[in-house]
């Protein structure tokens, strides 16, 4: 019983790892883009206040 489950887990493990890796890279991309968006907004507000 345990061995069968272990073999199933062994087959699924690479898929799980790939999904986790993709999720992590998506989160990282989202963090980077949100940081750059907020930086752009800050610069935009700064330019408006300077004018």
N, C-alpha and C positions, 0 to 999 in steps of 0.2 A: 504493500500500500504506500508506504513512505517513499520507496524507490521509484514507483510509478509517478508519484507527484513530483519527485525531484527531477525526473527526466523531463516532465512537462515544463517545469520551471526553467530547466536548462535550455529548452527550446525557446521559451518566451523571454528569457533574460536579455538577449541582444535587442529585441524589439522594445522592451521596456527602457533599456538604456538609451536607445536612439530617440525614443519619444521624450525622455527626460532631458536629453541633450538639446533637442530641438526646442523644447519648452524654455530651457534656460537661455538659449541664444535669442529666442524671441523676446524674453523678458529683458535681456541685456540691450537688445536693439531698441525696445520701447523706452527703457531708461535713458539711453543715449539721445534718442530723438526728443523725448520730453525735456531733457536738460537743455538741448540746443534750442528748442522752441521757447522755453522760458528765458534763456539768454537773449534770443532775438527780441522777445517782447520787452525785456528790460531795456535793451538798447533803443527800441522803438519809442518807449515811454520817455527815456532820457532825451532823445532827439526832440520829441514834442515839447518837453519842458524847456529845453535850451532855446527853442525858437520863440 
